[in-house]
C-alpha cells in the first residue's frame, strides 16, 4: 500500500480510509485465492495496512511518534490509540492534529 494522508485530513479518517481499502483487498483476495493461501495473504495485507498507517501518521509529528513507539499489533489498535489521544487533546483544550 502506498496511501498517504490528504492535506488537512484527520488522522483517524486516514485510518478509516486505509481500513476501507484493506477490506476491499481482503474481499477480492477471498474470491480469487485458493483456500490454502488466504491466511498468509490476510496477514500480509493487514500488516501492510498497519505499516502504511503508521508511516502516514509520521506527518503528524508527536502523534506519529507516539503511535510508532506504542507499536500496536493491528490497524484497529493503532486507530484506537489515535482516537484516545485525540479525545485527550480535546479534554485538555489542546489544538488538534490536522
N, C-alpha and C positions, 0 to 999 in steps of 0.2 A: 504494500500500500504506500502511496506517496501523497496522501491527502495532507493539506496544510490548512490552518485556520484562516478564515476570511478576515479581512481587515475589520476590526471592531467586534468580531464575533465573541460571544461569551464562551468561556472555556467549557462549560457544561454542554452548551449547544453544539460545540465542536465534537465533543464526545458522543453526543446523540447521533450526529451525522455519521461518524465512524461506525457506530453500532448499527445504523441502518444499512450501511454498505456491507458490513460483516454479515448481517442477516441475509442479504441478497446473495452474497457469495456462498454461504452455507447452504441455502436453499438450492441454488444451481448445482453445487457440488453433490448434494444428495440425489439429484435427478440424474447426473451424468457419471457418477463414480461408482465403481464396484464396492460392494459392502466391506471388503477387507481393508480398503484404503480410507474409508470415512473417518475413523477415529484419529488416524495420523494427520490427515489433512485438516480436520476440525481443530486439532491442537495447533497446527502451524498457522492457520488463518487467525485464530483467536490471539495467539502470541504476536503476530504481525500487527493486528489491530491495536493491541496494548502498546507496543513499541511506537507505533505511529502517533498515538495519542500523547504518550509521554514526550516524544520528540516535539510535537506541536506545542505542548504546554511550556516548553522552554522559552518561547517568545513572551511568556508572561512573567519572566523574572523569578521572583521568590516563590510564586505558586508552582512553577515548573520544577524548581529545585526541590521544594518540599515533597512533591509527588514522586520525583525521582528517588529521593532518599528514603521515602516510606516503602518503596519497591513493592507496590501492590501486585498480586498474582493474576488479577483479571481486569479487563476493561471496566466492568461494573464496579469493582472495588476502587479503582482509580477515580471513576466518576463520583462515587460516594464520598471519597476524600475531598474532591474538589467542591462538591456541594456543601459538605461540612465546613470547609474553610470559608466559602463564600457566605454562609449563614453566620459564621463567627464574625466576619468582617462587618456584615450588616448590623449585627447586635452591638458591635463596638463603634459603629458610626464611621468606619473607615471607607475610603474610596474603593469601589470595586475594581477588579482587574478587567479591563476591556482592551 
